[in-house]
Amino acid sequence: MEYREIDGIIHISFHGYCDDQVAAINKAVVETLIRRGFKSILCDISNLSITTRAGYMALDDCCMKAFHAGGKVILINPKADVLEEMKAMPFSRGCATAESLREALAMARAEAA
């Protein structure tokens, strides 16, 4: 996982496999950023394989927390299986998808305006 701040917006790149342990770590990082006041969190998950239900539940929980904080988690270039699972997530309204970092930044900036 790597992250950086772009004009006050957090961009996180996730890589590899997301099992139960990794899901807990990823969730803790995103929750900490939300508590620190970041409204939109851009998550590039194009190189992430979610291998357990815990990964999807962690994603759903982060979306819920962002929504309640007045923000949104924007998933960049999610794989088809992730998009399919998102449809079943209870709190998908706290999540959005974008095809590129550029599109995600535009969405985050529009959300902040």
VEXKEKOL-533312 format. One record per atom (N, C-alpha, C, CB): residue number from 1; x, y, z. Coordinates in steps of 0.02 Angstrom, whole numbers. Atoms other than C-alpha are relative to their C-alpha. Glycine has a CB too. Layout:
   resi        X        Y        Z
    NUM        X        Y        Z
...
END
This chain:
   resi        X        Y        Z
      1       42      -59        0
      1        0        0        0
      1       44       62        0
      1      -48        0       61
      2      -35      -65        3
      2       61      173      -44
      2      -53       54        1
      2       46        6      -63
      3       48      -55        4
      3      -25      337      -14
      3       36       67       -2
      3      -48       -1       59
      4      -27      -68        6
      4        1      520      -51
      4      -59       48        1
      4       42        8      -65
      5       51      -52        0
      5      -93      683      -38
      5        8       42      -63
      5        5       44       64
      6        0      -41       60
      6     -141      777     -196
      6      -50       56       12
      6      -19      -43      -64
      7       43      -59      -12
      7     -210      952     -163
      7      -52      -13       55
      7      -36       18      -65
      8       45       12      -57
      8     -285      897        3
      8      -45      -61       -7
      8      -42       60       10
      9       39       61       12
      9     -357      736      -68
      9       48      -60        6
      9      -36        1      -70
     10      -42       59      -10
     10     -288      567      -15
     10      -10      -50      -57
     10      -15      -34       68
     11       -1       52       52
     11     -241      442     -151
     11       39      -59       28
     11       31       27      -68
     12      -31       61      -25
     12     -205      264      -93
     12        2      -51      -57
     12      -38      -28       62
     13       -7       55       49
     13     -138      127     -208
     13        8      -65       39
     13       61       12      -48
     14       -3       67      -32
     14     -173      -50     -148
     14       26      -50      -51
     14      -70      -21       27
     15      -29       50       44
     15      -77     -197     -221
     15       -6      -69       32
     15       74       16      -15
     16       -3       68      -25
     16      -80     -386     -205
     16      -67      -29       18
     16       44       -3       59
     17       60       36      -21
     17     -207     -491     -113
     17      -27       29       64
     17       15      -75        8
     18       32      -25      -60
     18     -331     -435       17
     18      -35      -58       35
     18      -51       58      -16
     19       30       52      -40
     19     -363     -573      142
     19      -24       31       66
     19       51      -59       13
     20       27      -26      -63
     20     -431     -557      320
     20       48       48       35
     20      -17      -58       46
     21      -49      -43      -34
     21     -270     -484      392
     21       10       65      -37
     21       66      -37        7
     22      -12      -61       40
     22     -238     -362      250
     22      -61       45        1
     22       19      -19      -72
     23       62      -39       -2
     23     -421     -308      251
     23       -3       42       64
     23      -62      -46       -3
     24        1      -36      -64
     24     -406     -259      435
     24       49       59       -1
     24       16      -47       58
     25      -50      -54        4
     25     -248     -157      401
     25      -24       55      -46
     25       68      -28      -25
     26       24      -50       47
     26     -321      -71      248
     26      -57       41       30
     26      -24      -34      -65
     27       57      -34      -32
     27     -480      -30      343
     27       24       50       53
     27      -49      -52       32
     28      -26      -44      -53
     28     -382       44      489
     28       32       63      -30
     28       51      -38       43
     29      -32      -57       33
     29     -283      156      371
     29      -54       49      -25
     29       45      -22      -59
     30       53      -43       27
     30     -439      222      283
     30      -40       34       56
     30      -47      -41      -45
     31       37      -29      -56
     31     -533      248      447
     31       40       55       34
     31      -17      -55       51
     32      -42      -52      -30
     32     -386      346      518
     32       -1       63      -42
     32       73      -26        9
     33        2      -58       45
     33     -385      460      366
     33      -67       36        5
     33       14      -21      -72
     34       67      -30       -8
     34     -573      488      384
     34       -3       39       66
     34      -56      -54       -3
     35       -1      -34      -66
     35     -551      531      569
     35       42       63       -2
     35       26      -47       55
     36      -44      -59        6
     36     -414      654      520
     36      -31       55      -43
     36       67      -19      -29
     37       36      -52       35
     37     -541      747      415
     37        1       -2      -75
     37       26       64       21
     38        1        6       73
     38     -510      689      238
     38      -69      -24      -21
     38       56      -49      -25
     39       69       15       21
     39     -680      687      152
     39       -1      -51      -57
     39      -36       63      -21
     40       -3       46       57
     40     -640      602      -13
     40       65      -38        3
     40       -7       38      -67
     41      -59       42        0
     41     -521      456      -15
     41       -1      -40      -65
     41        1      -47       63
     42       -5       34       65
     42     -465      392     -184
     42       40      -64       10
     42       33       45      -53
     43      -31       65      -10
     43     -425      207     -180
     43       11      -35      -67
     43      -42      -45       47
     44      -16       36       62
     44     -336      133     -331
     44        6      -73       17
     44       66       27      -34
     45        0       71      -16
     45     -381      -50     -320
     45        7      -42      -63
     45      -65      -18       38
     46       -7       36       64
     46     -342      -98     -500
     46       49      -59        6
     46       24       48      -54
     47      -48       54       -9
     47     -198     -208     -438
     47      -11      -38       65
     47       71       27        0
     48       17       34      -62
     48     -289     -280     -287
     48      -49      -56      -14
     48      -29       51       52
     49       47       56        4
     49     -371     -450     -279
     49      -29      -11       69
     49       35      -65      -26
     50       33       11      -64
     50     -498     -463     -140
     50      -19      -74        4
     50      -64       46        9
     51        6       72       -2
     51     -493     -644      -86
     51      -48      -27       53
     51       67      -30       11
     52       45       24      -53
     52     -610     -652       64
     52      -58       49        8
     52       38       -9       67
     53       58      -42      -15
     53     -778     -585      118
     53       20       58       45
     53      -56      -41       34
     54      -23      -53      -45
     54     -686     -484      251
     54       25       60      -39
     54       56      -27       46
     55      -23      -56       41
     55     -608     -379      113
     55      -58       43      -24
     55       38      -26      -60
     56       59      -37       22
     56     -779     -331       47
     56      -35       34       58
     56      -49      -46      -37
     57       32      -31      -59
     57     -848     -299      221
     57       41       60       24
     57       -7      -53       57
     58      -42      -57      -20
     58     -699     -186      261
     58      -12       59      -48
     58       75      -20        0
     59       14      -52       49
     59     -730      -90      100
     59      -68       32       14
     59        1      -29      -72
     60       67      -26      -14
     60     -915      -73      141
     60        0       44       63
     60      -50      -58        9
     61       -3      -39      -62
     61     -876      -12      317
     61       35       67      -11
     61       38      -40       55
     62      -34      -63       16
     62     -754      119      250
     62      -47       47      -38
     62       64      -13      -41
     63       48      -41       37
     63     -887      180      128
     63      -52       30       47
     63      -35      -42      -55
     64       49      -24      -48
     64    -1013      195      270
     64       29       56       43
     64      -25      -57       45
     65      -31      -51      -43
     65     -892      292      381
     65       14       64      -39
     65       65      -28       30
     66      -12      -59       41
     66     -844      409      239
     66      -66       38      -12
     66       32      -19      -68
     67       66      -30       12
     67    -1028      440      200
     67      -24       39       61
     67      -51      -54      -19
     68       22      -34      -62
     68    -1068      482      381
     68       43       60       18
     68       -1      -50       58
     69      -45      -57      -12
     69     -919      600      385
     69       -9       53      -53
     69       73      -24        2
     70       12      -49       53
     70     -987      691      233
     70       44       -8      -60
     70        9       69       27
     71      -46       11       56
     71     -868      613      109
     71      -19      -62      -40
     71       70       -7       25
     72       11       58       43
     72     -848      468       -9
     72       66      -34      -14
     72      -33       22      -66
     73      -56       39       23
     73     -729      328      -52
     73       -9       -8      -75
     73        6      -70       37
     74        3        6       73
     74     -691      333     -238
     74       49      -54      -21
     74       16       69      -35
     75      -41       56       22
     75     -628      168     -308
     75       22       12      -72
     75      -40      -66        6
     76      -27      -12       67
     76     -514      188     -457
     76       12      -67      -34
     76       66       40        5
     77      -10       58       44
     77     -524       56     -593
     77       -9      -67       35
     77       68        4      -31
     78       10       65      -33
     78     -600      -86     -490
     78      -11      -55      -52
     78      -60        4       48
     79       10       58       43
     79     -601     -260     -567
     79      -74      -17       -3
     79       41      -60       25
     80       71       18       11
     80     -765     -332     -631
     80      -30      -35       60
     80       -7      -44      -62
     81       28       36      -58
     81     -785     -448     -481
     81      -13       47       59
     81       47      -57       22
     82       10      -49      -54
     82     -768     -301     -361
     82      -63       41      -15
     82       62       47        8
     83       60      -37       19
     83     -899     -203     -457
     83      -63      -41       13
     83        3       21      -74
     84       57       44      -11
     84    -1016     -351     -448
     84      -16       -6       74
     84       13      -71      -30
     85       10        5      -72
     85     -991     -370     -261
     85      -26       66       29
     85       66      -19       35
     86       23      -66      -25
     86    -1018     -182     -236
     86      -76        7       -4
     86       33       57      -39
     87       73       -4        8
     87    -1197     -202     -298
     87      -36      -29       59
     87      -21      -36      -64
     88       30       33      -58
     88    -1232     -313     -148
     88       19       32       66
     88       18      -73        0
     89      -22      -30      -63
     89    -1145     -203      -21
     89      -55       43       29
     89       64       42      -11
     90       53      -40      -31
     90    -1266     -127      104
     90       12       76       -4
     90       -7      -19       72
     91      -14      -72       -3
     91    -1179       42      102
     91       36       26      -61
     91       40       16       61
     92      -35      -21       60
     92    -1126       64      -78
     92      -10       73      -18
     92      -23      -43      -58
     93       10      -71       16
     93    -1196      241      -82
     93       57       45       26
     93      -67       25       29
     94      -58      -37      -24
     94    -1041      296       14
     94       61      -11      -44
     94       16      -19       71
     95      -54       19       45
     95     -936      231     -130
     95      -17       23      -71
     95       12      -76        1
     96        8      -16       71
     96     -910      287     -309
     96       57      -33      -37
     96       -1       78      -12
     97      -54       29       39
     97     -805      221     -451
     97       22       49      -54
     97      -21      -67      -32
     98      -29      -41       53
     98     -691      306     -575
     98       47      -44      -41
     98       37       64       29
     99      -44       39       43
     99     -592      239     -722
     99       73       21        4
     99      -23        5      -71
    100      -69      -25       -3
    100     -438      345     -689
    100        9       46       60
    100       19       37      -65
    101      -15      -47      -54
    101     -351      451     -558
    101      -26       69      -18
    101       77        2       13
    102       24      -66       23
    102     -393      605     -661
    102      -76        7       12
    102       16       11      -75
    103       73       -1      -11
    103     -580      562     -657
    103      -17        1       74
    103      -33      -61      -34
    104       13        2      -73
    104     -573      522     -471
    104       15       67       32
    104       43      -55       32
    105      -16      -66      -27
    105     -489      688     -432
    105      -54       50      -18
    105       68       25      -26
    106       54      -46       21
    106     -622      781     -532
    106      -63      -13       42
    106      -16       -9      -75
    107       58       17      -41
    107     -759      689     -436
    107        9       26       71
    107      -11      -77        1
    108      -14      -23      -69
    108     -677      729     -268
    108       -4       75        4
    108       68      -25       23
    109        3      -73       -1
    109     -656      911     -312
    109      -71       26       -7
    109       44       29      -57
    110       70      -19        8
    110     -837      924     -369
    110      -39      -12       64
    110      -32      -39      -58
    111       33       17      -64
    111     -893      841     -207
    111       16       54       53
    111       23      -70       24
    112      -22      -49      -50
    112     -793      969     -106
    112      -27       71      -13
    112       75        3        1
    113       23      -68       19
    113     -863     1120     -200
    113      -69       16       27
    113       -2        8      -76
END
